């Protein structure tokens, strides 16, 4: 692994980049279906902190990696081509299986009764 790969891999072991990667995974999946997603839906599906999403997602919009629209008084989000490209460029450095395991574990603990 070269120095660039080492730096790239290390980026995805902190909370901020984990939240970004998981959020982009959800947005990519939903955009394939033409669905826009609210931060609450992402938090409920993944266990990510809602307050973090509410703070971070507008920032990612300013980077033009996601976009939002106002619908029924709430912001909904989708991935942009720029965001999709970012995810694809970095996905080989992300611990994707760990993210998926973490989401699955959270969902198991929070199944509706």
C-alpha positions as CSV (number, residue, x, y, z in Angstrom):
1,X,0.0,0.0,0.0
2,X,1.5,3.4,-1.0
3,X,1.3,6.6,1.1
4,X,-1.7,7.9,-0.9
5,X,-3.6,4.6,-0.3
6,X,-2.7,4.6,3.4
7,X,-4.0,8.2,3.9
8,X,-7.1,7.4,1.9
9,X,-7.9,4.3,4.0
10,X,-7.2,6.0,7.3
11,X,-9.8,8.8,6.4
12,X,-12.6,6.3,6.8
13,X,-12.0,5.3,10.4
14,X,-13.2,8.5,11.9
15,X,-16.9,9.3,12.7
16,X,-17.3,12.1,10.2
17,X,-16.2,10.1,7.2
18,X,-18.1,7.1,8.3
19,X,-21.3,9.1,8.5
20,X,-20.6,10.6,5.1
21,X,-19.9,7.2,3.5
22,X,-23.0,5.6,5.0
23,X,-25.2,8.5,4.1
24,X,-23.9,8.5,0.5
25,X,-24.5,4.7,0.3
26,X,-28.1,5.2,1.3
27,X,-28.6,8.1,-1.1
28,X,-27.1,6.2,-4.0
29,X,-29.3,3.2,-3.3
30,X,-32.5,5.4,-3.0
31,X,-31.6,7.5,-6.0
32,X,-31.6,4.4,-8.2
33,X,-35.3,4.2,-7.3
34,X,-35.9,7.9,-7.9
35,X,-36.5,8.4,-4.1
36,X,-35.5,11.5,-2.2
37,X,-34.7,10.8,1.5
38,X,-35.1,12.9,4.7
39,X,-32.3,12.9,7.3
40,X,-34.7,11.3,9.8
41,X,-35.2,8.3,7.4
42,X,-31.5,7.8,7.1
43,X,-31.1,8.0,10.9
44,X,-33.9,5.5,11.4
45,X,-32.6,3.1,8.9
46,X,-28.9,3.2,9.8
47,X,-28.5,4.3,13.4
48,X,-26.6,7.5,12.4
49,X,-27.1,10.4,14.7
50,X,-29.9,12.6,13.4
51,X,-28.4,15.9,14.8
52,X,-25.1,15.1,12.9
53,X,-27.0,14.5,9.7
54,X,-28.9,17.8,10.1
55,X,-25.6,19.6,10.5
56,X,-23.6,17.8,7.9
57,X,-26.0,17.3,5.0
58,X,-26.3,21.1,4.2
59,X,-22.5,21.2,4.1
60,X,-22.4,18.4,1.6
61,X,-24.9,20.3,-0.5
62,X,-22.6,23.3,-0.6
63,X,-19.9,20.9,-1.9
64,X,-22.4,19.8,-4.6
65,X,-22.2,16.2,-3.6
66,X,-25.8,16.0,-2.6
67,X,-28.8,18.2,-3.4
68,X,-31.9,19.0,-1.4
69,X,-35.4,20.1,-2.0
70,X,-38.1,21.4,0.4
71,X,-41.2,19.2,0.4
72,X,-44.0,19.4,2.9
73,X,-41.9,21.5,5.2
74,X,-38.9,19.1,5.3
75,X,-35.7,18.9,3.3
76,X,-35.3,15.8,1.2
77,X,-31.9,14.8,-0.3
78,X,-30.5,12.9,-3.2
79,X,-27.0,12.2,-4.4
80,X,-25.5,14.2,-7.3
81,X,-23.2,12.9,-10.0
82,X,-20.3,14.6,-8.1
83,X,-21.3,12.8,-4.9
84,X,-21.6,9.5,-6.8
85,X,-18.2,10.0,-8.4
86,X,-16.6,10.8,-4.9
87,X,-18.1,7.7,-3.4
88,X,-16.9,5.5,-6.3
89,X,-13.4,7.0,-6.2
90,X,-13.0,6.2,-2.5
91,X,-15.0,3.1,-2.0
92,X,-12.0,0.8,-2.3
93,X,-10.6,2.5,0.8
94,X,-13.8,2.3,2.8
95,X,-14.5,-0.5,5.2
96,X,-17.9,-1.1,3.5
97,X,-18.5,-4.5,5.1
98,X,-18.0,-3.0,8.6
99,X,-20.5,-0.2,7.7
100,X,-23.0,-2.8,6.5
101,X,-22.5,-5.0,9.6
102,X,-23.0,-2.0,11.8
103,X,-26.2,-1.0,10.1
104,X,-27.5,-4.6,10.2
105,X,-26.7,-4.9,13.9
106,X,-28.5,-1.6,14.6
107,X,-31.5,-2.7,12.6
108,X,-31.7,-6.0,14.5
109,X,-31.7,-4.2,17.8
110,X,-34.4,-1.7,16.7
111,X,-36.9,-4.0,14.9
112,X,-40.5,-2.8,15.3
113,X,-42.4,-4.8,17.8
